[in-house]
Amino acid sequence: MSSPKVLITGASGFIGRHLYKRLSSERENIIGVGGFRDGIDLVLEANVGYIFDQYKPDVVIHLAGRWRGIEMYLTNPAGLIYENMWMSMRIIEEARQSGCSRFITIGDISCYPENCPLPFSESDLWNGRPTDVESSYAIYKRTLMELNDCYQKQFDGFKSTNVILSNVYGEGDDRQFNPKFSKIVPMLISNLTLAKEDQYEEAVFAGDKYATHDLLHVDDVVEGIIKVLDSDDDLGTINIGSMKETSNADLINIISEICGYEGKVQWEYKTPIQRSRSQLDISKAKKLLGFSPSVSIEDGISRTYEWAKDNFIFKRKKYEDLPPLGIYHDTDPDYI
């Protein structure tokens, strides 16, 4: 019996490339579709129709999206919802019409309510509004999950699964090191490495050093998605995370030791505009999938740092050229 034909949208993105590489090395019938940067604009209905007419997949893992970090949240919230929702509605409907039997959406921790109790449980997803700065993206993702579930309810033979990921980091995509994307691990690696290379005696970070993140290495993300793919259970919505909080202060200490920064770290407290604590409850994934993360935060950051160093990412700028607010994102456009 041949393996199911799996279509990955967003296969040229950070997670998509890792997932496609792993799946295509282990099994047959894996199709990766890139996005706008690869000349395939999935917002255009004709492109979506062509892809499903050409490949007729059995399973879709939907990773594609228009996203440019906090800059897009603040400056283009309507466009973010409109373009992503239009694209995703066409993809899920074309999947149904072409005979696809499984549709897997990928969301992230921003979907949870701003005041969600820790750890974030799947049952709490709709119990409040997401944080204001992330609300446009988060509400789009929530709406897509609900649409996916409704397709399962209405159409026989169509199975939906919604995966919610924690904050993903890892080697393999230099775009994550762009300060505009506001990704915490690459941003701090860049700041502290350049502070060391430019011999700064003090690195200043504005924010809350006690704020926490649920950080998951991309290898564990891929493993979790594959476990979802291979499961026959009706999973509904399911969290994939580290089940661990890492504070800003601890994260900076880990990165400083790895990159060799020996200067002082000064904190200027400012109230975060994003949530102050994050942690996913992965008890469902442990029980139904046997999922447990295997990459420690120290090992994952070390691998990310070595990859970034080998790819000359730190040669592009100096420490003083970075946005002055290390882990607090001001709404002033000068800092975007």
N, C-alpha and C positions, 0 to 999 in steps of 0.2 A: 504494500500500500504506500503510495507516494505521500510525502509530507504536505501539509496544507500550504497554499500559496499565500505568503504574507507580504502585504504592502506597507512600507513605512513611509509616511509623509514626514517632511522635515529631515530627511536622511543626511543632509549636508550640515545640519546644525550640530551643536555641541553634544547633546545626548544622542541624537539620531546617528551620527557617525560612529560612535562607540557601539550602539546597539546593532547597526547594520554590519559592522565589521565582525562582531561576535557571532551573530546569527548566520551570516553568509559563510563563515568559516566552519560552522558545525552542521549545517543542514542545507537542503536544496530549496528552490522556489522562494527565495527571499528577494524582494524587489524594493529598491531604495529610490525614492523620488525626492529631489532637492527642492529648491524654492526659487524665489525671485532672483537671488544672486546667481543662480545657475541657469537663468533664462526660462524658468518654469513658474509663471505667476499663477498660483492656485486660486487667486481671487477671481480670475477669468473663468467663466463657466465652461467655455469651449475646451480649455486645457484640462479641467477636471473630467469632463466627459470623455475626452480622448484617452486619458490614463486608464479609466475603468473599462472602456471599450477594448483597449489594447491588452490589459493584463487580467481583468476579471478575478481579483483576489478573493480568497476565502476569508481572510482576516485582514483588518486594517488596524494599524497602530498609528494613531493620529498625533504627531508631534509638531506639525507645521504651524507656524504662527507669525504674525507681524508683531515684533516686540523689540524695543530698543532701550530697555531699562527705565529708570525713573524719569528720564527725559520725556519719554513718550507718555508716561502716566500724567505728567504735569502739563504738557503742552498740547497733547493730541488725544484726550480721553475719549471723545466721541468717535474719532477715526479709528482708534484702537478697537472699540467694541464693534463698530460697523463693519470694518474690513475683515476682522477675525470671525465674526459671527456669519457674515455672508459666505466666506470661504468654507467654514465648517459645515454650514447647512447644506451647501452644494455637495461637499464630500460625503457626508453621511447619507444623503438621499441617493447619490450616484452609487454608493456602496450597496444600499438596499436594492436598487433597481438592477444591479449587475449580479445579484445573487449572493452577496457577501453574507456570511453567517455569524460573524463576530466583529464588533467594533469596540476598540479600546481607546478611550480618551486619556490624555495625560494632563493633569493639573498640578498645582503646587500649594504649598502651605499658606500662601496669601489668601486662599479661598476661605479660610476659617474666619469666624467673627472676631472682631477686634478684642472683645472681652471674653473670649472662649476660655473655659477652665483648662488647666494643664492636667495631663497631656491631652492634646486635641484628639477627640474621638470622632469617628465617622458620623455618629448619631448627632453630633453638635453642629454639623456643617451649615444648616440653615437657621440656627438659633441666634441670629444677629447679623449686623452689617459688617463687612470687612473694614479694615482701616481705610481712611479717606484717600490717602495717597495711592493706594493700590486697588481702590474699589472698582475702577473701570475694567481692569484686566480680570480681577477676581470674580466679578459678577458675570463677565462673559464666560469664564470657565465654568462657573456654577450653572449657567443657563445651558451650556453645551452638555454638561453631565445630565441635567434634567431631560434635555431633548433625547439623549442617548437612551436613557431609561424608558422614556415614552415610546421610542421605536420598539424596544423589546416588548412592551405591553401591547402595542397595537399590531405588530407584524410577526406572524408565526415564523419561527426559524431564525429570527434575528436576536442575537445575544449581545448584551451591552455590559461593559465593565469600565469603571472610572477609577483611575489610579491617581492618588494625591501624593506628590513627592515633597520631601523636605528640601532645604537649601542645598543645591547640588554644586559640587566643585570638582576640580581635577584637571589633569593635563590634557592638552589636545586642542585648545582653541584660544588663540591669542586675542580674539575679540572680547573675551571675558576680562582681559586686563585693561580694557578701555575704561577710564573713570566714569564715563557717561552711563555705563551699564550698572554701576553701583553694586557689583557683586563683592561680597565682603571679603572672601578669602583672597582672590587675586588682587583686590585693591590694597589690602594690607601687606601682601607679599611685595607688591610694587613699591609702596610707600617706605617700608622698612628696609628693603634692599637698596633703594636709591638713597635713603638717608645714610646707610652704611657707606656706599660707594662715594657719596659726596661729602663724607666725614662730618655729618651733622652730629653735634653732641646731644641734641635733644630733638625728639620727634613729638609733635603736638597733635593730639587727637581730641576733637570736640564731640561729645556725646555722653552716653552713660556706660561706664566701664562694667557695670553689672548686668547690662542687657545681654540676653542669651540668644543663641541660634541652634537649630537642629541641623547639623551639617552631615551630608552623606556624600561619600566619594562616588564618582560616576561609575566605577566598576560595580559597586553595590547596587546602584540604580539599575544598571543593565541586568544584573542577576535577578533583581526583584521583578522587572518587567517580563523577563523570560519565564519566571515562575508563574506569573499571571497568565501569560500566553499558553503555557502548558497545562493549566488547571482546567478541569472539567466542571468545577463548582460554579454555581451562580454567585459570583463574588460581589456584585453590586459595586459600591464604592469602597475602596480599600487604601489604607495608608502604607507608604513605603518610606521609612525613615531610619534614623540612627537610635531613636529612643534615648537620646542623651542631650542635655543642654551644655553648650559651651559658651562661656561668657566672653565679652569683648576683651577683658583683661587677660583671661587665660589664653585666648587665641593669639593675642599680641605676644605674650610670653613664649608660646610655642614657636611662632614664626620668627621671633627675634633670635631664638636659639638656633633654629635651622639655617637662617640666612647669615647669622654672625653679627647682627647688630648689637653693640654693647653700650650704646648711649642711653640716656634717660628717656623715659616716656612721661609726658605731661598730659594731664587730663583737664579739659575745660568742659564742665558739665553743661549739657543742653538737653532738654526733653526731646526724646526721639519722636519723629513724625511717623515712624513705623512702630509696630508692636514692640514692647520691651522684653517679652519672653516668648520663646517658641519651642515646642516639643510635640512631636506626633506620637500618638498611641499606636503602636504597631502590633498589639496583641492579636488582632484579627489575622494579620499577615503571618505571624508566627504560627497560629493555630491551623489556618487553612492551607498555607503555602510552605510552611517550614522555613520561612525567611528569617534570617538573622544577619546583620551587617558584619563583614569580615575585615574591612580596612579601618585600622585605627586612625584617629585624627592626626596623630604624629606622623604615621607612615604616609597617609594621604597627602598631607601638606608637604612633606619632604619630596615626594614624587612630583607634585605640582611645581614646586620650586625648581627642582632639577630640570624639568621639562622647559620651564620658562627661561631659565638661564641658558640652556643649550640652544634655544630658539631666538636668542638675542632680544628678547622683549624689553629688557631693561636698558638697552642702548638708545631708545627712542627719545628719552626725555630726562630732565634732571629733577631732583627732589622738589626744588622750588617751583617747578612748572606744574606740579600736581595740584588739584583742588585743595584749598587749605583746610577743608573740613573732612577729616579722614573717615569717620564712620557716622557722621550726622549729615543728612542731606538737606540743605537749605532750599527754600523755594525760590530764592533769587536766581534768575536765569544765568547770572555770571558764573554760577557754580555748577552749571549743568554741562 
